[in-house]
C-alpha cells in the first residue's frame, strides 16, 4: 500500500529555500513515509515530546551532517500532511508544547498533493 502525502503552504515555501542536496535527502525519507505510512520506524520518524496532540510526529532527516525535522500528522483520511519544518540546532527538547497553529496545522489547512 502506498500512503498519500500532502503538504501545507508553509512547507512548500520552506521547500523552495532548500539546496538540491537537502531536497534529495528529504525526498528519500518522504518516500519511506509514503511506503510505510504509520509503520515508519525510528530513526526516520518519532513522536513529538511535549505536543498536545499524541499523533503529532516528526520526520528525522540528516543532510550534510545537519539534522532537519519535519512535523507531520495523519489526517482523518489517513493522509500524511507535512506541516512545518525546522533545522535542529539544539539538543534540548522544547520548553513548552507547541499548538497545531504554531506548527502550521490549523484546520482547514491548505492541501497540496505531493510526494
N, C-alpha and C positions, 0 to 999 in steps of 0.2 A: 504494500500500500504506500502510495506517495502522499504526503501531507501537503496541504496548500499553505503557502506563505504569503502574507501581505505585510505592508509597512505603512507607517504614518508619514505625513509630510515632513515632520521634524527629522525623521530618519532619512528621508530622501535628500533633504537639504544637507545633512551631515555627510551622506554618501558622496556627494559631489566634491567635498573638500578632501577626500582620501586620495592618497597616492595609488598608483596602479598596483603596487605590491600589497598595500593594505587591503584594497578591494579584493584582490585574488585570495588573500588569507581569509578574509571574511566570507567570501563566497564558498570556500571549501567547507567551512563549519555550517553555514546555512544549508548547504546541500546535505550534510549529515542530518540536520534537523528535518529537512524535507523527507529523507529516507526513514528516519527512526521516530519522528514525532515525539510523543510523550515519553518514549523509552530512551531518549538520547541520554547517555550516561555522563557522569563526571569522568574526565576533566573538561568535557566540551560544554556541559550545562550544569548549573547548580541553582538551588533555591536562593532567594534573596533574604538575608537575615535582616530583621527589623522592618520588613514590609507588613503593612496592614492586611495584605492580600496573600494568602497562603499559596496561591497558584502562580505568583509572580516568579519568573525565572530569569536567569541571565546566561547568554552565550558567552563562553570564555575563549577568546582568540589571542594567540601570540603572533605578533607581526614585527619582524626585525628585532626581537628581544623585548618588545614592549607589549604589555597586556592591554587588550581592548575588551570592553564589556558591552554587550547589547542586551538591554532588558526586553523581555518578551513575555507574552501570555497567550494561552489558547482561549479564544472567544467561545461563546455557546455553540457555534457551528463547528468547533474543533479545528479552527484555522489558527495557525500561529501568526500573531501580529508582532512584528518587530517595532518596538516602541521608541526607544531613545537610547543613546549610547553614552559611554564615557571612556576616556583614556585613563586607565587606572594609574595613579601616581602615588598613592599612599597604601600602606598595608593595613591600616586600621579600618574597621567597619564604620559605616555611617553612624553618627552620634544620635540621630533621630530618624524615625521611619519617614519615608517619602510617600506622599499620596499618589494616586493614579495621575492626578492633574500635574504634579511636579515631575512625573516620569513621562508625560506626554500621552497618557491613556485616559481620555475623557469621553465616554460615550455621549453622543455619537461621534466616533472618530473618523477621520478621513481614511478611506480604504484605497489601497493601491495593490494591485496584484504584481507579484514578482517572485523571484526565487532562483 
